Amino acid sequence: MEDDYSAPAPHLPMDIMYKIPAHISDPASLARLASSWKFWRNLVKDPGFLDCLRRRHGDHGFTPSLLLGFFYQENKRSSSDLWKYHIDKTRCLAPSFVRMSELTQFIGSKTARNARKPLSLETFIQGLGASLNFFKPIASHDSFLAFRRKSKDADGQTIEDSFCVCNPLTGETFEIPGLRYNIPPNHYALFVTNDVGLSGRMSQSFQLIGIWVMKGNRFVSACYSSKTGTWTRSGIIPQLLPGRYLVSNSAAASDGVIHWLCGSWRQMTLTHVATLHIGNMELSYLELPPEAKRNKAPLLASSADGGLLLLFVQGLQMSLWKHSSAPGSGWVLSERIDMRSYLPPRVVKLGISAKVGLEMFQGKSGTVVLWMYGEGLFLFSLSDRSLRKIDSENVTKKYFLCPYEIDWLSCLAITNLVADGSLSLDVQREKARGRWRALMGTNLATNSPY
């Protein structure tokens, strides 16, 4: 439905109309409602409603529609192929995007992803194209994406990283100065903050963090702030507890902290969650539940309410534990899922000998990327128990995947930009509509303005 400011009001009592948006649980539906009529838009923009929305954001469970899809870049190419892209600036090897709506519901061992041409990043932000050749997506947070490309000197030695941070939903792009180093960072994290100015208007700033884990398990960090436009190296160098090791691929970042699983060299088992607080570079520790200590490959994620989630698989059974952010809280077993009802028949027949591993875990949308030997990568939803195939095993090994998950308020970003006059109602608005439709795909009705 297109905007019609002169349209008559629906034949409903006003007190009922004011309550309708408060009962919409899906953010995409709320954005569609706000874009359909001036009354709904003004109601959604009201500070009181947004305050309630923020509180609901902290209280709701998993919301699958927050994960729009995956940005990805190829990991391996032949030297001759790469050289063609270096000498021909018209060739584009920028990151691509696959939407959730293009992942087929799993119905058997031969089901594969729809054979559609993947979307390029230039679909959402015009003009980038080949300028992002060889950039890999390294982090995402609340609709923002960070990309990195390694730069080398004449001798082929890595000297610095080139970066770009963008928001495909709004079309914003930020070029970031290179980060020089002798040893590449072990981890990157992206943090987005909602800022409210003196006029009451909301904007977003971000920090991109590079973390080195040096000898002796000492943490060194460098932070780029969009407010200052510069990299700053921290003078504080915390150290992991003696006798502990860090599980590098378990990092989960949210709200200014980065969590890792760590274990004991003496016991050779996992023991704690180590949390690095970026603001003051302090380390804190949280002991794992006994059941998780015996598992070799759990995953961490942050929940919508600021808590910590722990997920692991034993055989064909998945266990989800939650730790609240409230002081004095402990681990609670949230649910245990028998995966036999959802996995491919061939995997189920193998029983305890089946190889099923956890690759990624998104705490807000409740989506889990599973790797199954001989089958490939699958997306499992903790909310509705659906299983979708991402692609075959051989294909997915070529790519570096980065999930693109947005938050509640980001779903209203384009609506608010149009409503408060930040975007004109012609060319720029049409571009915003195109970006929204491209990202959402068939998740939204085709006649929706966004």
N, C-alpha and C positions, 0 to 999 in steps of 0.2 A: 504494500500500500504506500503510495507516495504522500508526501506531506500535503495537507489541505487545511490551512489555518482557519478557514471559514466553515469547515465541516461542522454539522450540528453534533451536539453531545449525545452519546448513547443514552437510551431510555433506562437509566439506572440511577438509584439514589446516590447522591454525591458521597455519602459516607462509605458506601460499598465500593465506589470507584477509587477512593483513596486507599482502600485496603487491598485492592487487587495486586499491585506490584509486590506487596510484602509477602504474598503467597506463591510467588514464582521462584522456584528453586534452581532452575537452570540459567546460567548467565547469558547464554546465547539467546534464549527466549526473552530475557529481560532487555537485552540490547535491541531485539527486534521490536518489542513493545514500545521502547522509548523512541524509536525512529519512525513509528507509524503515525503519530498524532502529536500536535503541540502540547496538549494537556498532559499526556504521559511523559513527554520529554521534560517539561517544567517540573513535574512531580519528582521524576528521577533525579533531576539536578538540584533539588532542594537539599540544603545541608543536613537537615534532620533525617531525611531518607538515606543519604549517603552514610551518615553516622550509624544508622541501623544496619546498613549493608555491610559496613566494616565489621560490626559486631557479629553479624551472621557469617561473615567470611572466617572469623575465628572459631565459630561453633560448628560449622557444617562438616559433614563427613566427606567421603570421596566424591568428586564431581568429574566424571569421565570426559565431559565436553571441554574441560580446560586444556586438555592435550589436543592441539590442532594437527600435529603430525611430527615429521622428523626432517631436519635439515641434515644433509650429508655431503661428504666429499670423498673422492676416490683416494685410497691409501697408496696404491701402487700403479705406476705406469712405466713403460719402457723408456730408456734414455732418449731414443730417437723420437718417440712420440712427444716427450716433454719438450724437446728442442724445437719442435714445430710450433708449440705454443709460445715459446720465448721469442722467436723471430717473427711470428705473425701475430700482431697485436689485435687482429680482428677475431682470432679464435677465442672462444670463451670456455674456460674450465672453472667458472665460479661455482660455489655451492648450490646444490639443488634441493628441492623440497618435495616430499611425498605427503599427501593429506591423509588423515584418518579415514575420510570417506572413500578412499581408493584402496583400503585394505579389505580384502574379501573375508567374510565370515568363514571360519574353517569348517569344512564339511567332509573332509577326507584327506588321505595322504597325498593326493594328486592336486589338491587345490593350491593355486599360486596367486600372487598379486595381479591385479588387473594390468594388462599390457598397455598402459597409457604413458605418453611421453612425460617425464618428470618436469616439474616447474622449476625455472631458474630463479635466482634471487632477484634478477632484473624484472621479473613479473610484478614484484611488489614495489621495488625502488628503481625507477628508470635511471639509466646513466651509469650504473655500477658495472654491469657486464664484465668484460675482460679485465677490468681494474682489480677484480678479486680472484684472478687466476691463482690457483694453488693455495688459496686461503682455506683453512679448515675450521669448522665451527668447534669452539672449545668450551663454551659455557652459555647458559641461557638463564634468565630470571625475569619473571613478570613481563613477558612480551619482548624483552631486549635480548639480542644475540651478540656474542663476541666471537670474532674470527681472528685467526693468527696465521701468519706465513713466516717461515724461517728464512732469514737472509744470510748469505754466505759471502766471504771475501774471495779474492782471485785464486787463492789456494784451496778453495772449497771448504774452508773452516766456517762453522756457524758463528756469526758475530752479534746478531741481534734479531729480535722478533718484530715484524710489522703487524699492526693491529687495525681492526675496524670494528666499531660497535654500531649496531643499527636496530631500529624497531620496524619490522616489516608491516606492523599493523597501522602505524601512523606515517611511515615513510621517512622518519628521521634517520640521519646518518652522521656518525662522528668519526673523524680520522684521528688516530692517536699516535703520538710520537713513538719511534722505535725504542725498544728496551735493550740496552747493551749488556752483555754478560759474558763470562768465560764458560760457565756451565748453564745450560738451559734450566728454567724452573721445572720443578716436579709437578706442580699443580697450578691451575688457574681457577679463579672463582669470580663471579660477577654478582654484585649486589645493587639492587635498584631501590631508591628511596622516594617516597611521595613527599614533596615539599609544598608548603602553603605559604604564599607571599603575604605582604601586608594588605593587599587588596582582597585577599581571600581566595585568589585563584590558585589552582593546584598545578604544579609542574613536577617533573621527575628528573632526578639526578642519579648518577651511578658511580660505582667504584669497581675497577678491575684490579684484582689482586694476583700477583705472582708469588708463589711460595717455593723456596728451596729447602729441602731437608738435607743438611750437611752431615759430615762425619760426626759421630757422637750424638746423632739424632737431634741436632740443633736446627731451629726453624729461623730462616732468614726470609724477609718479605719486602716486596716493593709494591706500592699502591698508586694507581692512576685515578685521579678524581676529576670528574667532568666539571666540577665547580672551579678548580684551580687550573686545569689543563696541563698539569705536569705530573711526572712520576716522583714519588717520595719513598726513600728507603727508610725502614724503621731501624732505630738504634738499639732496640730491645731484641735480644736473641734468646728465646726460651729453649729449654732442653727437655726432651722426653724423660720420663722416669728411668733410672738405671735398670738395666736388665730387661728392657722392653723393646719390642720391634713394632714398626708401623706397617699396616696393610695398605699399601699405596693406592690400590684401585677401589678402596671402600669410601673415598672422600665424598661427603655430602655437605653442601654449603647452603646457608639460609640465614637471613637476618643478622648479618655481621659475624657469623661464626662458621667454622669449618670443622666437621666431625670426621674422625678416622677410627677404624677398629685397630686395636693394638693388643699384642700378646706378650707372653713371657718366654724368654729364650730358655729358661731352665725347664719349664713345663712343656714348652712347644705347643701351647694352646692359647686361644684368645682369652683375654681377661677383662678388658675395659674398652670403653669408648673414650678416646682422647679428643677434647674440644679446644680448638685454638680461637680465642676471642680477638678479632682483628683490631678492635679499638685500642686495647692496652697490651696486646701480644702476650696474654697470659694463657696458660694451659690449665684445664680442669679435667677431672676424670670421673667416669661413671662406670661402676662395675656391671658387667653383663649378667643376665640371668644364667643359672647353671646349665640349662638346656642348650643355650646358644654357644657356650664355651666349647662344647664338644663338636660344633659344626665348623667346617673349614672355609665356607664361602658365603657368609651372610651379607646382606646389603643394608645400608642405612639410608634414611630419608627423613625430611622434616615434614611434619603434619601441618595442616592449615591453621591449627590453633597454637602453633609454636612448639609443640612437643616433638619427641624423637621417636621414629619408627624403626623397627628392626625386623627384617624378613629373611627367612632361610628355608631351605628345602631339605627334607630327610626322606630318601626314597621317592615316593610319589605323593608325599604329604607336605603341604606348605604351612608354615607357622608365622603368624604376625604378632609381634609384641609392641607395646606402646609404653613410652615413659612421658608422663605429663611434665610440663614446664613449671608447675606449681612447686614451691619449696617443700622438701621432705617427701616427695612422691617417689614411688618405686616402679619397677617394671610390672606390667600387667599383660597377660596373654589375651590378646584381643580376639583372635579367632584361629582355628585350625581348619585347613581346607584339604579335602581328599581330591587330588587332581585327576584321578582315574576317570571321572565323568566328563572331563574337558579335553584331555590330551588325545593325540592321534591314536587310532587303534593299534598300530604297530608298536608304538612306544608303550602302551598299556600292557601289551602281551609280554614285553620284556620284563615287566615287574621291577623288582629291586635291582636288576642288572641294567635298567635303562639309564642313560646318561642325560640328565636334565639339569641345566645350570642357570643361575640368575645372572643377567647381564646388566640390567638397569631397573631402577625403582623410582617412580615419581610419587611423592607423598600427598600432593594436593589432588591430583586426578585419580590416584589409586591404580595406576597402570604399571605393569611389570613386563619387561622384555625377557623372554625365556629362550635359551638355546637348547635345542634337542639334537643329539647326535644323529646324523643321517636325515634330518628333517629340515633344519634351518632355524631361523629366528621367528618367534611368535610374540604377539602382544596379548597379555592376559589382563582383564579388568577385575580388580578386587570388588568393584561395585556391583556389576551385573553378571560377573562370571563368564563374560564372552571371551572367545579366543579367536584372534585374527592372525593370519600369516603375513609376515612382513616380506619375506622372500626366501629363496632357497639357500641352503648352506653355502654353496660355492659362490653365489653372487654376493652375499652379505659380508663375506670375508674381505672383499675389495673396498669396503666403504667404512668411513668413520661417521657414526650416527650421533646426532645430538637432538634429544627430544625438545620440542617447542611447546612449552606449557605457559599459559597466560593466567592472570588472576581475575577475580571478580570485577574489580574496578577498571581493568584494562579493556574489558568487553564494552565499556561505555565510553572509551576514549574518543572514538570518531564521532559519536553522537554529541558529546560535550564540545568538541572542537567546532562542530557546525553550529550548535545552539548558541555558544557564547561569542560567535563572530570571528573566531580565529581562522576559520576557513570561509572563503566565499561560497556562494550557493551555485556556482557554475562549474568551472573547470576543476578546481581543487576538490570540490565535493565529489565530482564524478570519479576522480582518481582515488579518493578515499573509499568510495563504494566498491571500486574494482579490486582494491587490495583486500577489503573485508571478504568479498565474495570468493576471491581466489584462495584465501587462507581457509575459509570455512568449507568451501566446496558444497556438497549436497547436504551439509549439516543444517543449512538454512534454506528456506523457501526461495525460489528464484525471483519472486516478485518483491522480496524484501529490499528496501533501499540500502541496507547494509549487508 
